[in-house]
């Protein structure tokens, strides 16, 4: 029996979720990360404070949008948000503290980098970065909250752009195509050429154990 998936919510429904929070905390930010799973590159995070009086039509979970739509929304969010910040944790930090802690660090950096201080943070997932403001996690938040969805778009697009730049430095790995994820072609390239300086060696342990 096929697994049923929840229908994609409308932009209005995502903004309505945030509006409920704003009844208690008028200035909220959404926080999300991108790039926990790939074999290479930094992990990215973004924090966004949207303007509830100027909704951005089409905002949704970045995974449910085409690359062209994400790119267009990225520019619109940057123009119209009250504040936003995109931050990273490096490959070296991922290797030092593990990917989960590095993702939390990137989220913390994104929140602290906002030019406007939020009163409350909505964080995608079930893990909470250490923040100095009241916060809550929202499982599948990028599919339920406009603020988190906006953050997911900024983080995803910023990371994809970075992988395209890395592809210019290390064209033999195909980063522009697979964005660092563990595809068959990516593993074959690693076997053929060895790992690059931007690969996460802790993610390649099983490959080299073989």
C-alpha positions as CSV (number, residue, x, y, z in Angstrom):
1,X,0.0,0.0,0.0
2,X,1.4,3.4,-1.0
3,X,2.3,5.8,1.7
4,X,0.0,8.9,1.7
5,X,1.7,12.2,1.7
6,X,0.2,15.4,3.1
7,X,-1.0,17.9,0.5
8,X,1.2,20.9,0.1
9,X,-0.2,23.8,2.1
10,X,-0.9,27.2,0.5
11,X,1.1,30.3,1.2
12,X,-1.9,31.7,3.2
13,X,-1.9,28.6,5.4
14,X,1.8,28.9,6.1
15,X,1.4,32.6,7.0
16,X,-1.6,31.7,9.2
17,X,0.6,29.3,11.3
18,X,3.0,32.2,12.0
19,X,0.2,34.6,12.7
20,X,-0.8,32.5,15.7
21,X,2.7,32.8,17.2
22,X,2.7,36.5,16.5
23,X,-0.3,37.0,18.8
24,X,2.2,36.4,21.7
25,X,5.4,37.4,20.0
26,X,5.0,40.0,17.2
27,X,8.5,39.6,15.9
28,X,9.4,36.0,15.0
29,X,12.1,34.4,12.9
30,X,12.2,31.1,11.1
31,X,15.4,29.1,11.1
32,X,16.3,26.1,8.9
33,X,19.4,24.4,7.6
34,X,20.5,22.8,4.4
35,X,23.3,20.3,3.6
36,X,23.4,17.8,6.5
37,X,23.4,14.8,4.2
38,X,25.9,15.5,1.5
39,X,29.4,14.1,1.4
40,X,31.0,17.5,0.7
41,X,30.8,21.2,1.5
42,X,29.8,23.3,4.4
43,X,26.4,23.0,6.1
44,X,24.2,26.1,5.6
45,X,21.5,27.7,7.7
46,X,19.3,30.8,7.4
47,X,17.2,32.9,9.7
48,X,14.4,35.1,8.3
49,X,12.0,37.6,9.8
50,X,9.2,38.0,7.3
51,X,6.9,41.0,7.0
52,X,3.4,39.7,7.8
53,X,1.9,42.8,6.0
54,X,3.8,41.9,2.8
55,X,3.3,38.2,2.2
56,X,5.5,36.6,-0.5
57,X,3.3,34.4,-2.7
58,X,4.7,30.9,-3.4
59,X,6.8,30.5,-0.3
60,X,6.9,26.8,0.6
61,X,9.1,23.9,1.6
62,X,12.2,24.4,-0.6
63,X,12.2,20.6,-1.4
64,X,8.7,21.0,-3.0
65,X,9.8,23.8,-5.3
66,X,11.7,23.7,-8.6
67,X,15.2,25.2,-8.7
68,X,14.0,28.1,-10.9
69,X,11.2,28.9,-8.4
70,X,13.6,28.7,-5.4
71,X,16.0,31.1,-7.1
72,X,13.2,33.6,-7.8
73,X,11.9,33.3,-4.3
74,X,15.4,33.7,-2.9
75,X,15.7,37.2,-4.4
76,X,12.2,38.1,-3.4
77,X,12.7,37.1,0.2
78,X,16.0,39.0,0.4
79,X,14.3,42.1,-0.9
80,X,11.1,42.0,1.2
81,X,12.0,40.3,4.5
82,X,12.4,42.6,7.5
83,X,15.7,40.8,8.2
84,X,17.6,37.7,7.1
85,X,21.0,36.1,7.7
86,X,22.7,33.1,6.0
87,X,25.4,31.4,7.9
88,X,27.6,28.3,7.6
89,X,29.6,25.8,9.6
90,X,32.7,24.6,7.7
91,X,33.8,21.2,6.7
92,X,36.5,21.4,9.4
93,X,33.8,22.2,12.0
94,X,31.7,19.3,10.8
95,X,34.6,16.9,11.2
96,X,35.5,18.3,14.6
97,X,32.0,18.4,16.2
98,X,29.9,16.1,13.9
99,X,27.3,17.2,11.5
100,X,24.4,17.6,13.9
101,X,26.3,20.0,16.2
102,X,27.7,21.8,13.2
103,X,24.2,22.3,11.8
104,X,23.1,23.7,15.2
105,X,26.1,26.0,15.2
106,X,25.2,27.3,11.7
107,X,21.6,27.9,12.9
108,X,22.9,29.8,15.9
109,X,25.1,32.0,13.8
110,X,22.2,32.7,11.4
111,X,19.9,33.8,14.3
112,X,22.6,35.9,15.9
113,X,23.5,37.5,12.6
114,X,20.0,39.1,12.1
115,X,20.1,42.9,12.0
116,X,16.8,42.9,13.8
117,X,16.4,41.0,17.1
118,X,13.5,38.6,17.0
119,X,11.3,37.9,20.1
120,X,10.8,34.3,19.2
121,X,12.3,31.6,16.9
122,X,10.7,28.8,15.0
123,X,13.2,26.1,14.2
124,X,12.7,23.3,11.7
125,X,13.0,19.8,13.0
126,X,13.2,18.4,16.5
127,X,16.6,19.7,17.7
128,X,17.1,23.2,19.3
129,X,20.2,25.3,18.8
130,X,21.4,27.3,21.8
131,X,19.6,30.7,21.4
132,X,19.2,33.6,23.8
133,X,15.5,34.0,22.9
134,X,12.4,31.9,23.4
135,X,12.1,29.2,20.8
136,X,10.3,26.2,19.6
137,X,11.0,23.4,17.2
138,X,8.5,22.5,14.5
139,X,8.7,19.1,12.9
140,X,8.3,19.5,9.1
141,X,8.4,23.2,9.9
142,X,9.3,24.1,6.3
143,X,6.0,22.7,5.2
144,X,4.0,24.4,7.9
145,X,5.5,27.8,8.7
146,X,6.1,30.6,6.2
147,X,9.1,31.9,8.2
148,X,10.8,28.5,8.3
149,X,9.9,27.8,4.6
150,X,11.6,31.2,3.7
151,X,14.7,30.2,5.7
152,X,14.7,26.8,4.0
153,X,14.8,28.5,0.6
154,X,17.6,30.9,1.5
155,X,19.7,28.1,3.0
156,X,19.1,25.7,0.1
157,X,19.8,28.2,-2.7
158,X,22.9,29.6,-1.0
159,X,24.3,26.1,-0.5
160,X,23.5,25.1,-4.1
161,X,25.2,28.2,-5.4
162,X,28.3,27.4,-3.3
163,X,28.4,23.9,-4.7
164,X,28.3,25.3,-8.2
165,X,31.3,27.4,-7.3
166,X,33.1,24.3,-5.9
167,X,32.4,22.5,-9.1
168,X,34.6,25.1,-10.9
169,X,37.4,24.4,-8.5
170,X,37.0,20.6,-8.6
171,X,35.2,19.8,-11.8
172,X,36.0,16.1,-11.7
173,X,33.5,15.4,-9.0
174,X,30.3,16.8,-10.6
175,X,29.3,19.0,-7.6
176,X,27.1,21.2,-9.8
177,X,24.9,18.2,-10.8
178,X,24.5,16.3,-7.5
179,X,25.3,19.1,-5.0
180,X,27.6,16.9,-3.0
181,X,25.0,14.1,-2.3
182,X,26.1,10.5,-2.4
183,X,25.1,9.5,-5.9
184,X,26.6,6.6,-7.8
185,X,28.5,9.0,-10.0
186,X,29.8,10.9,-7.0
187,X,31.2,7.8,-5.3
188,X,32.8,6.7,-8.6
189,X,34.5,10.1,-8.9
190,X,35.8,9.9,-5.4
191,X,37.2,6.4,-6.1
192,X,38.8,7.6,-9.3
193,X,40.3,10.8,-8.0
194,X,40.4,10.5,-4.3
195,X,38.6,12.9,-1.9
196,X,38.9,16.7,-2.4
197,X,39.7,19.2,0.3
198,X,36.0,19.9,0.6
199,X,34.9,16.3,1.2
200,X,33.7,15.3,4.7
201,X,36.0,12.4,5.5
202,X,33.9,11.2,8.3
203,X,31.1,10.6,5.7
204,X,33.5,8.5,3.6
205,X,34.5,6.0,6.3
206,X,32.3,3.2,4.9
207,X,33.6,3.8,1.4
208,X,37.2,3.4,2.5
209,X,36.4,0.4,4.8
210,X,35.3,-1.5,1.7
